[in-house]
Amino acid sequence: MFMKNFFKTSDFGLCVVLSVLGFKLISIDKSNPAKAIFEFEDDGEIQKYSEAYFRGELRLDPRLVLLESRLIKSRLKQGF
């Protein structure tokens, strides 16, 4: 049986960046109204990009980041 690994974060900026990089956002847990938890499929590479994000080493197209940010905010509001 194949078990999928998951990566969770409450950092909205990291969520947006991972989405832009092509990682699949599986779910958004809003059970705590003060903080959403974003869950991604982890293919073994996601931690490397997470660390690079926090070190300020990633360079992305700002238009893609803005667009993805709007899409994720929409998902937050609509409950998807």
C-alpha positions as CSV (number, residue, x, y, z in Angstrom):
1,M,0.0,0.0,0.0
2,F,1.3,3.4,-1.0
3,M,1.2,6.1,1.7
4,K,1.4,9.7,0.7
5,N,3.4,12.2,2.7
6,F,2.0,15.6,3.5
7,F,3.5,18.9,4.4
8,K,1.6,21.4,6.6
9,T,2.2,25.1,7.2
10,S,0.3,28.0,8.6
11,D,2.5,30.5,6.7
12,F,0.4,32.1,4.0
13,G,3.4,33.4,2.0
14,L,5.0,30.0,2.0
15,C,1.7,28.5,0.9
16,V,1.6,30.9,-2.1
17,V,5.2,30.2,-3.0
18,L,4.8,26.4,-2.9
19,S,1.7,26.6,-5.0
20,V,3.5,28.7,-7.6
21,L,6.3,26.2,-7.6
22,G,3.7,23.5,-8.6
23,F,3.1,21.7,-5.3
24,K,-0.5,20.5,-4.9
25,L,-2.5,22.2,-2.2
26,I,-4.6,19.4,-0.8
27,S,-6.6,21.2,1.9
28,I,-7.0,24.2,4.1
29,D,-7.9,23.5,7.7
30,K,-9.8,26.5,9.1
31,S,-10.9,24.8,12.4
32,N,-9.0,27.5,14.3
33,P,-10.4,30.8,13.1
34,A,-7.2,32.6,14.0
35,K,-4.9,30.5,11.9
36,A,-5.4,28.4,8.7
37,I,-3.3,25.3,8.1
38,F,-2.4,24.6,4.5
39,E,-1.7,21.0,3.6
40,F,0.4,20.0,0.5
41,E,1.3,16.7,-1.0
42,D,5.0,16.1,-0.3
43,D,7.1,14.5,-3.0
44,G,10.2,14.7,-0.9
45,E,11.3,18.0,-2.3
46,I,9.0,20.4,-0.5
47,Q,11.2,20.8,2.6
48,K,14.1,22.0,0.4
49,Y,11.9,24.7,-1.1
50,S,10.5,25.7,2.3
51,E,14.0,26.2,3.7
52,A,15.0,28.2,0.6
53,Y,11.9,30.4,1.1
54,F,12.8,31.2,4.7
55,R,16.4,31.9,3.7
56,G,15.3,34.3,1.0
57,E,16.8,32.3,-1.8
58,L,13.8,31.9,-4.2
59,R,13.2,34.1,-7.2
60,L,9.7,33.9,-8.7
61,D,7.7,35.9,-11.2
62,P,5.8,38.5,-9.0
63,R,2.7,38.3,-11.3
64,L,2.4,34.6,-10.6
65,V,2.8,35.1,-6.9
66,L,0.1,37.8,-6.9
67,L,-2.3,35.7,-9.0
68,E,-1.8,32.6,-6.8
69,S,-2.2,34.7,-3.7
70,R,-5.6,35.9,-4.9
71,L,-6.7,32.3,-5.8
72,I,-5.7,31.0,-2.3
73,K,-7.5,33.9,-0.6
74,S,-10.6,33.1,-2.6
75,R,-10.4,29.5,-1.4
76,L,-10.0,30.7,2.2
77,K,-13.2,32.8,1.9
78,Q,-15.2,30.2,0.0
79,G,-14.2,27.3,2.2
80,F,-12.6,25.0,-0.4
